[in-house]
Amino acid sequence: MAQTNVNIRMDEDLKKQFEAFCSDVGMSMTTAFCVFAKATVRQHKIPFEISSEKDPFYSPTNIERLKKSIAQMESTGGTIHEVNFDD
């Protein structure tokens, strides 16, 4: 199979940290990037979640609280409150 070079730019400190990680897991940076590329092509997506920050609304603690609140509302009938956004 023909080989080709790919050049990328990254922060020097990030490169050092990534090289150290790759060394710790027994692979080169080239191997790590090839694993990433193969997984991306195979799955037709980036093979991990990318987000700027996790929304605390969806935290496990809050989801559990919401489930309990929903169960309580369903069992007692609850009270409907209107919200006015025009203020």
N, CA and C atoms as an extended XYZ file, in Angstrom:
261
Properties=species:S:1:pos:R:3:atomname:S:1:resname:S:1:resid:I:1 pbc="F F F"
N         0.856       -1.178        0.000 N   MET     1
C         0.000        0.000        0.000 CA  MET     1
C         0.901        1.239        0.000 C   MET     1
N         0.596        2.187       -0.860 N   ALA     2
C         1.379        3.413       -0.956 CA  ALA     2
C         1.208        4.244        0.315 C   ALA     2
N         2.266        4.868        0.726 N   GLN     3
C         2.264        5.710        1.917 CA  GLN     3
C         2.341        7.179        1.497 C   GLN     3
N         1.827        8.061        2.329 N   THR     4
C         1.913        9.494        2.078 CA  THR     4
C         2.169       10.201        3.398 C   THR     4
N         2.722       11.378        3.336 N   ASN     5
C         2.971       12.179        4.535 CA  ASN     5
C         1.819       13.141        4.765 C   ASN     5
N         1.486       13.355        6.022 N   VAL     6
C         0.485       14.338        6.428 CA  VAL     6
C         1.156       15.231        7.463 C   VAL     6
N         1.118       16.522        7.236 N   ASN     7
C         1.715       17.463        8.184 CA  ASN     7
C         0.619       18.188        8.947 C   ASN     7
N         0.762       18.289       10.259 N   ILE     8
C        -0.192       19.044       11.071 CA  ILE     8
C         0.585       19.964       11.999 C   ILE     8
N        -0.091       21.008       12.427 N   ARG     9
C         0.506       21.939       13.379 CA  ARG     9
C        -0.264       21.824       14.686 C   ARG     9
N         0.486       21.857       15.803 N   MET    10
C        -0.146       21.870       17.110 CA  MET    10
C         0.788       22.543       18.096 C   MET    10
N         0.235       22.932       19.200 N   ASP    11
C         0.991       23.551       20.278 CA  ASP    11
C         2.120       22.614       20.707 C   ASP    11
N         3.294       23.176       20.947 N   GLU    12
C         4.462       22.368       21.309 CA  GLU    12
C         4.243       21.559       22.584 C   GLU    12
N         3.624       22.186       23.595 N   ASP    13
C         3.365       21.460       24.843 CA  ASP    13
C         2.381       20.313       24.627 C   ASP    13
N         1.351       20.544       23.817 N   LEU    14
C         0.389       19.491       23.510 CA  LEU    14
C         1.086       18.332       22.815 C   LEU    14
N         1.977       18.651       21.873 N   LYS    15
C         2.716       17.599       21.161 CA  LYS    15
C         3.521       16.762       22.136 C   LYS    15
N         4.211       17.403       23.058 N   LYS    16
C         5.012       16.667       24.048 CA  LYS    16
C         4.131       15.772       24.914 C   LYS    16
N         2.986       16.303       25.343 N   GLN    17
C         2.071       15.519       26.166 CA  GLN    17
C         1.511       14.336       25.377 C   GLN    17
N         1.185       14.573       24.104 N   PHE    18
C         0.636       13.509       23.265 CA  PHE    18
C         1.689       12.441       22.990 C   PHE    18
N         2.921       12.869       22.734 N   GLU    19
C         4.014       11.906       22.528 CA  GLU    19
C         4.196       11.041       23.774 C   GLU    19
N         4.143       11.669       24.945 N   ALA    20
C         4.300       10.922       26.196 CA  ALA    20
C         3.160        9.919       26.371 C   ALA    20
N         1.927       10.350       26.084 N   PHE    21
C         0.783        9.440       26.168 CA  PHE    21
C         0.972        8.263       25.222 C   PHE    21
N         1.295        8.564       23.973 N   CYS    22
C         1.467        7.498       22.985 CA  CYS    22
C         2.543        6.517       23.430 C   CYS    22
N         3.627        7.032       23.955 N   SER    23
C         4.694        6.174       24.459 CA  SER    23
C         4.197        5.290       25.599 C   SER    23
N         3.400        5.883       26.487 N   ASP    24
C         2.859        5.130       27.628 CA  ASP    24
C         1.981        3.963       27.187 C   ASP    24
N         1.254        4.134       26.084 N   VAL    25
C         0.368        3.068       25.612 CA  VAL    25
C         1.025        2.222       24.518 C   VAL    25
N         2.308        2.472       24.249 N   GLY    26
C         3.065        1.620       23.336 CA  GLY    26
C         2.838        1.861       21.865 C   GLY    26
N         2.576        3.109       21.494 N   MET    27
C         2.417        3.404       20.069 CA  MET    27
C         3.055        4.743       19.745 C   MET    27
N         3.286        4.942       18.466 N   SER    28
C         3.828        6.222       18.005 CA  SER    28
C         2.671        7.185       17.742 C   SER    28
N         3.017        8.457       17.560 N   MET    29
C         1.986        9.429       17.187 CA  MET    29
C         1.393        9.058       15.827 C   MET    29
N         2.213        8.576       14.919 N   THR    30
C         1.725        8.172       13.601 CA  THR    30
C         0.684        7.068       13.740 C   THR    30
N         0.979        6.075       14.569 N   THR    31
C         0.027        4.981       14.785 CA  THR    31
C        -1.267        5.510       15.391 C   THR    31
N        -1.154        6.414       16.376 N   ALA    32
C        -2.346        6.975       17.016 CA  ALA    32
C        -3.215        7.716       16.006 C   ALA    32
N        -2.593        8.526       15.150 N   PHE    33
C        -3.373        9.254       14.147 CA  PHE    33
C        -3.980        8.305       13.113 C   PHE    33
N        -3.266        7.233       12.761 N   CYS    34
C        -3.826        6.247       11.824 CA  CYS    34
C        -5.014        5.518       12.444 C   CYS    34
N        -4.923        5.185       13.737 N   VAL    35
C        -6.054        4.555       14.433 CA  VAL    35
C        -7.262        5.489       14.389 C   VAL    35
N        -7.024        6.776       14.681 N   PHE    36
C        -8.094        7.777       14.630 CA  PHE    36
C        -8.709        7.845       13.228 C   PHE    36
N        -7.864        7.915       12.194 N   ALA    37
C        -8.352        8.029       10.817 CA  ALA    37
C        -9.151        6.793       10.404 C   ALA    37
N        -8.663        5.605       10.756 N   LYS    38
C        -9.375        4.370       10.394 CA  LYS    38
C       -10.725        4.288       11.096 C   LYS    38
N       -10.766        4.647       12.383 N   ALA    39
C       -12.037        4.618       13.119 CA  ALA    39
C       -13.016        5.631       12.535 C   ALA    39
N       -12.529        6.799       12.161 N   THR    40
C       -13.383        7.832       11.575 CA  THR    40
C       -13.983        7.362       10.259 C   THR    40
N       -13.164        6.780        9.399 N   VAL    41
C       -13.643        6.292        8.101 CA  VAL    41
C       -14.618        5.132        8.296 C   VAL    41
N       -14.289        4.211        9.206 N   ARG    42
C       -15.144        3.044        9.437 CA  ARG    42
C       -16.507        3.438        9.989 C   ARG    42
N       -16.532        4.389       10.944 N   GLN    43
C       -17.769        4.776       11.621 CA  GLN    43
C       -18.488        5.938       10.937 C   GLN    43
N       -17.830        6.572        9.996 N   HIS    44
C       -18.373        7.757        9.307 CA  HIS    44
C       -18.719        8.865       10.294 C   HIS    44
N       -17.893        9.014       11.322 N   LYS    45
C       -18.052       10.084       12.308 CA  LYS    45
C       -16.781       10.169       13.136 C   LYS    45
N       -16.627       11.272       13.840 N   ILE    46
C       -15.530       11.382       14.797 CA  ILE    46
C       -15.800       10.336       15.877 C   ILE    46
N       -14.837        9.477       16.196 N   PRO    47
C       -15.116        8.344       17.077 CA  PRO    47
C       -15.141        8.667       18.571 C   PRO    47
N       -15.433        9.893       18.911 N   PHE    48
C       -15.605       10.280       20.304 CA  PHE    48
C       -16.432       11.544       20.351 C   PHE    48
N       -16.980       11.820       21.534 N   GLU    49
C       -17.830       13.005       21.695 CA  GLU    49
C       -16.974       14.260       21.730 C   GLU    49
N       -17.423       15.285       21.033 N   ILE    50
C       -16.756       16.580       21.050 CA  ILE    50
C       -17.755       17.593       21.582 C   ILE    50
N       -17.386       18.270       22.645 N   SER    51
C       -18.268       19.296       23.190 CA  SER    51
C       -17.418       20.354       23.874 C   SER    51
N       -17.973       21.551       23.958 N   SER    52
C       -17.230       22.616       24.622 CA  SER    52
C       -17.325       22.476       26.130 C   SER    52
N       -18.429       21.949       26.580 N   GLU    53
C       -18.628       21.744       28.004 CA  GLU    53
C       -19.898       20.930       28.180 C   GLU    53
N       -19.886       20.061       29.125 N   LYS    54
C       -21.086       19.277       29.400 CA  LYS    54
C       -22.141       20.194       30.002 C   LYS    54
N       -23.356       20.071       29.522 N   ASP    55
C       -24.472       20.843       30.047 CA  ASP    55
C       -24.874       20.247       31.385 C   ASP    55
N       -24.784       21.016       32.485 N   PRO    56
C       -25.123       20.471       33.805 CA  PRO    56
C       -26.569       20.008       33.903 C   PRO    56
N       -27.436       20.492       33.017 N   PHE    57
C       -28.820       20.055       33.032 CA  PHE    57
C       -28.908       18.544       32.836 C   PHE    57
N       -27.986       17.987       32.029 N   TYR    58
C       -28.019       16.567       31.698 CA  TYR    58
C       -27.102       15.723       32.597 C   TYR    58
N       -26.655       16.278       33.711 N   SER    59
C       -25.813       15.501       34.621 CA  SER    59
C       -26.622       14.361       35.219 C   SER    59
N       -25.980       13.262       35.569 N   PRO    60
C       -26.703       12.135       36.168 CA  PRO    60
C       -27.500       12.533       37.406 C   PRO    60
N       -26.955       13.415       38.219 N   THR    61
C       -27.649       13.859       39.430 CA  THR    61
C       -28.932       14.593       39.073 C   THR    61
N       -28.855       15.506       38.114 N   ASN    62
C       -30.032       16.275       37.738 CA  ASN    62
C       -31.065       15.404       37.027 C   ASN    62
N       -30.617       14.485       36.186 N   ILE    63
C       -31.552       13.590       35.498 CA  ILE    63
C       -32.325       12.761       36.527 C   ILE    63
N       -31.634       12.265       37.546 N   GLU    64
C       -32.313       11.496       38.600 CA  GLU    64
C       -33.335       12.367       39.336 C   GLU    64
N       -32.959       13.601       39.618 N   ARG    65
C       -33.884       14.529       40.285 CA  ARG    65
C       -35.111       14.785       39.414 C   ARG    65
N       -34.896       14.973       38.117 N   LEU    66
C       -36.011       15.201       37.197 CA  LEU    66
C       -36.939       13.989       37.133 C   LEU    66
N       -36.342       12.780       37.110 N   LYS    67
C       -37.166       11.567       37.080 CA  LYS    67
C       -38.037       11.465       38.333 C   LYS    67
N       -37.456       11.791       39.486 N   LYS    68
C       -38.227       11.756       40.737 CA  LYS    68
C       -39.346       12.800       40.706 C   LYS    68
N       -39.036       13.979       40.197 N   SER    69
C       -40.047       15.030       40.103 CA  SER    69
C       -41.177       14.632       39.167 C   SER    69
N       -40.830       14.021       38.045 N   ILE    70
C       -41.851       13.570       37.089 CA  ILE    70
C       -42.732       12.506       37.731 C   ILE    70
N       -42.102       11.554       38.424 N   ALA    71
C       -42.882       10.496       39.090 CA  ALA    71
C       -43.819       11.087       40.134 C   ALA    71
N       -43.329       12.073       40.884 N   GLN    72
C       -44.166       12.717       41.893 CA  GLN    72
C       -45.328       13.455       41.225 C   GLN    72
N       -45.059       14.167       40.145 N   MET    73
C       -46.113       14.888       39.428 CA  MET    73
C       -47.163       13.913       38.879 C   MET    73
N       -46.687       12.787       38.327 N   GLU    74
C       -47.613       11.816       37.768 CA  GLU    74
C       -48.463       11.149       38.846 C   GLU    74
N       -47.893       10.945       40.029 N   SER    75
C       -48.650       10.270       41.087 CA  SER    75
C       -49.611       11.205       41.820 C   SER    75
N       -49.296       12.484       41.900 N   THR    76
C       -50.141       13.423       42.643 CA  THR    76
C       -50.975       14.322       41.752 C   THR    76
N       -50.685       14.361       40.478 N   GLY    77
C       -51.428       15.239       39.578 CA  GLY    77
C       -50.753       16.583       39.416 C   GLY    77
N       -50.021       17.032       40.406 N   GLY    78
C       -49.257       18.267       40.315 CA  GLY    78
C       -50.089       19.507       40.068 C   GLY    78
N       -49.420       20.617       39.912 N   THR    79
C       -50.046       21.901       39.642 CA  THR    79
C       -49.352       22.529       38.446 C   THR    79
N       -50.122       23.039       37.505 N   ILE    80
C       -49.567       23.687       36.324 CA  ILE    80
C       -49.360       25.160       36.624 C   ILE    80
N       -48.190       25.660       36.319 N   HIS    81
C       -47.867       27.079       36.498 CA  HIS    81
C       -47.542       27.675       35.142 C   HIS    81
N       -48.162       28.786       34.809 N   GLU    82
C       -47.882       29.487       33.563 CA  GLU    82
C       -46.654       30.380       33.768 C   GLU    82
N       -45.815       30.480       32.753 N   VAL    83
C       -44.651       31.350       32.796 CA  VAL    83
C       -44.838       32.425       31.752 C   VAL    83
N       -44.683       33.685       32.144 N   ASN    84
C       -44.818       34.809       31.234 CA  ASN    84
C       -43.418       35.308       30.877 C   ASN    84
N       -43.032       35.166       29.609 N   PHE    85
C       -41.708       35.583       29.154 CA  PHE    85
C       -41.697       37.011       28.611 C   PHE    85
N       -42.838       37.686       28.666 N   ASP    86
C       -42.920       39.034       28.122 CA  ASP    86
C       -42.408       40.093       29.093 C   ASP    86
N       -42.130       39.737       30.325 N   ASP    87
C       -41.677       40.713       31.315 CA  ASP    87
C       -40.279       41.171       31.068 C   ASP    87
